[in-house]
Amino acid sequence: MAGLYRSKDGGDSWTALANVGPQLMYDDIHGLAIRPGDPTLVYSTSPFGLAISTDEGDSWDHHKFPSFDPGGSSYCRNILVRPDNPDVMFVGNGNGIPGVTGAIRRTVDGGATWDTPELPVTPNSVVYCFSAHVDVPDCVAAASIYGYIYLSNDGGATWSKLEREFGEIRTVAISPN
């Protein structure tokens, strides 16, 4: 668990940022996204949820998602800010790593509220990764570690599961034709 580092000189030097949370595992960073604007927002995911910074990582607010198991956590893996609409974001999570179940969490209002879109087949692990492409505006892909690929063609409101299943998946990419 190394936490987060920031460079303000193009990568010539790096500074460790403050701890993301009150326990060491909050600094086990799984996903990172930046939303430019005023202020610039930085999002990071960890085993405890989503951390949000409005001051370039000097301090963090936390959002935890509902637990899958009584007394358990909602293990978060990756985050995607839609390139064509930064108010829409997705967080992949599950009941552990690799876990035996997962979910997609979605916000359409910049993180003020979150929902859990219905998936046609329950993920067989944590939802590990997402992809979107600015040239394919409403297409979003997500994958479980154990080979399920989900696709949305309406910006993440509804999802289908590809028939083809794979072994382990650690990343997905969308490419315009």
C-alpha positions as CSV (number, residue, x, y, z in Angstrom):
1,M,0.0,0.0,0.0
2,A,1.9,3.0,-1.3
3,G,-1.0,5.5,-1.4
4,L,-0.9,8.4,-3.9
5,Y,1.8,10.6,-5.2
6,R,1.5,13.8,-7.1
7,S,3.8,15.6,-9.5
8,K,3.4,19.3,-10.4
9,D,6.5,19.5,-12.7
10,G,5.7,17.0,-15.4
11,G,7.0,14.0,-13.5
12,D,10.5,15.2,-12.6
13,S,9.7,15.1,-8.9
14,W,6.9,13.4,-6.8
15,T,5.4,14.1,-3.4
16,A,3.5,11.6,-1.3
17,L,0.0,12.8,-0.6
18,A,-1.7,12.5,2.8
19,N,-3.3,9.2,3.6
20,V,-6.5,8.7,1.7
21,G,-8.3,7.3,4.8
22,P,-8.1,6.5,8.5
23,Q,-6.8,2.9,8.0
24,L,-3.8,1.6,6.0
25,M,-6.0,-0.3,3.5
26,Y,-7.6,3.0,2.3
27,D,-4.2,3.6,0.7
28,D,-4.5,0.4,-1.3
29,I,-5.5,2.4,-4.4
30,H,-7.2,0.4,-7.2
31,G,-8.5,3.0,-9.5
32,L,-7.9,6.7,-10.2
33,A,-9.8,9.2,-12.3
34,I,-9.5,13.0,-12.7
35,R,-12.4,15.3,-13.6
36,P,-11.0,18.6,-14.8
37,G,-12.9,21.7,-13.8
38,D,-13.2,24.3,-11.1
39,P,-12.4,22.6,-8.8
40,T,-10.6,19.7,-10.4
41,L,-11.9,16.5,-8.8
42,V,-9.8,13.5,-8.1
43,Y,-11.4,10.1,-7.5
44,S,-9.7,7.0,-6.1
45,T,-11.1,3.6,-5.3
46,S,-9.9,1.2,-2.6
47,P,-11.2,-1.8,-0.7
48,F,-13.3,0.6,1.3
49,G,-15.1,2.5,-1.4
50,L,-14.6,5.7,-3.3
51,A,-12.5,8.7,-2.1
52,I,-13.1,12.1,-3.6
53,S,-10.7,15.1,-3.4
54,T,-11.5,18.7,-4.3
55,D,-8.0,19.9,-3.5
56,E,-5.8,17.8,-5.7
57,G,-5.4,15.0,-3.1
58,D,-4.5,17.1,0.0
59,S,-7.7,15.8,1.7
60,W,-10.4,13.2,0.9
61,D,-14.1,12.6,1.5
62,H,-15.3,9.0,1.4
63,H,-18.3,7.3,-0.1
64,K,-19.0,3.7,0.8
65,F,-21.3,1.5,-1.2
66,P,-23.7,-1.1,0.4
67,S,-22.1,-4.3,1.6
68,F,-22.7,-7.6,-0.2
69,D,-22.4,-9.6,3.0
70,P,-23.5,-8.8,6.5
71,G,-20.6,-7.2,8.3
72,G,-18.6,-7.2,5.1
73,S,-17.4,-4.4,2.9
74,S,-18.1,-3.3,-0.6
75,Y,-14.7,-3.9,-2.2
76,C,-14.2,-1.3,-5.0
77,R,-11.9,-1.9,-7.9
78,N,-12.0,0.7,-10.7
79,I,-13.7,3.9,-11.7
80,L,-14.6,5.4,-15.0
81,V,-15.6,8.9,-15.7
82,R,-17.5,9.0,-19.1
83,P,-15.3,11.0,-21.5
84,D,-18.4,12.5,-23.2
85,N,-20.3,13.3,-19.9
86,P,-18.3,13.6,-16.7
87,D,-21.4,13.7,-14.6
88,V,-21.8,10.0,-15.4
89,M,-19.3,7.7,-13.6
90,F,-19.1,4.0,-12.9
91,V,-17.4,2.1,-10.0
92,G,-16.9,-1.6,-10.1
93,N,-17.2,-3.5,-6.9
94,G,-17.9,-6.8,-5.3
95,N,-17.6,-8.8,-2.1
96,G,-13.8,-9.1,-2.2
97,I,-11.0,-9.9,-4.5
98,P,-11.5,-11.8,-6.6
99,G,-14.9,-12.3,-4.9
100,V,-17.8,-14.4,-6.0
101,T,-20.2,-11.6,-6.8
102,G,-20.1,-8.0,-7.9
103,A,-22.0,-5.0,-9.2
104,I,-21.7,-1.8,-11.2
105,R,-22.4,1.4,-9.3
106,R,-23.4,4.4,-11.4
107,T,-24.0,8.1,-10.9
108,V,-25.5,10.5,-13.4
109,D,-25.2,13.6,-11.2
110,G,-21.4,13.8,-10.6
111,G,-21.5,11.5,-7.5
112,A,-24.3,13.1,-5.5
113,T,-26.3,9.9,-5.8
114,W,-25.5,6.4,-6.9
115,D,-27.6,3.5,-8.3
116,T,-26.9,-0.1,-9.2
117,P,-27.9,-0.8,-12.8
118,E,-29.5,-4.2,-13.2
119,L,-27.3,-6.7,-15.0
120,P,-28.7,-9.6,-17.0
121,V,-26.4,-12.1,-15.2
122,T,-24.9,-11.5,-11.7
123,P,-21.1,-11.0,-12.0
124,N,-19.1,-14.0,-10.9
125,S,-16.5,-11.8,-9.2
126,V,-15.8,-8.2,-8.5
127,V,-16.5,-5.9,-11.5
128,Y,-12.8,-5.3,-12.3
129,C,-12.6,-2.8,-15.2
130,F,-14.5,-0.4,-17.5
131,S,-13.9,1.2,-20.8
132,A,-15.4,4.0,-22.8
133,H,-14.3,6.0,-25.8
134,V,-15.1,9.6,-26.7
135,D,-15.8,8.7,-30.3
136,V,-18.4,6.1,-29.3
137,P,-20.4,8.3,-26.9
138,D,-23.0,6.0,-25.4
139,C,-20.9,2.7,-25.3
140,V,-19.5,1.5,-22.0
141,A,-17.9,-1.9,-21.4
142,A,-17.3,-3.6,-18.0
143,A,-15.8,-6.9,-17.1
144,S,-15.5,-9.3,-14.2
145,I,-12.2,-10.9,-13.4
146,Y,-13.6,-14.3,-14.4
147,G,-14.5,-13.6,-18.0
148,Y,-17.9,-11.9,-18.1
149,I,-18.1,-8.8,-20.3
150,Y,-21.0,-6.4,-20.1
151,L,-21.9,-3.8,-22.7
152,S,-24.1,-0.8,-22.5
153,N,-25.1,1.2,-25.6
154,D,-27.2,3.8,-23.8
155,G,-24.5,5.3,-21.6
156,G,-24.8,2.8,-18.8
157,A,-28.6,2.8,-18.2
158,T,-29.1,-0.8,-19.4
159,W,-26.5,-3.6,-19.9
160,S,-26.2,-6.8,-21.8
161,K,-23.7,-9.6,-21.3
162,L,-21.7,-10.9,-24.2
163,E,-22.3,-14.6,-24.9
164,R,-18.6,-15.3,-25.2
165,E,-16.9,-15.8,-21.9
166,F,-13.1,-15.6,-21.3
167,G,-10.6,-16.7,-18.7
168,E,-9.3,-14.0,-16.5
169,I,-9.8,-10.4,-17.7
170,R,-7.8,-7.5,-16.2
171,T,-8.8,-4.8,-18.7
172,V,-11.1,-4.0,-21.6
173,A,-11.0,-1.3,-24.3
174,I,-13.5,0.2,-26.7
175,S,-12.2,1.2,-30.1
176,P,-14.2,3.1,-32.7
177,N,-14.6,1.3,-36.0
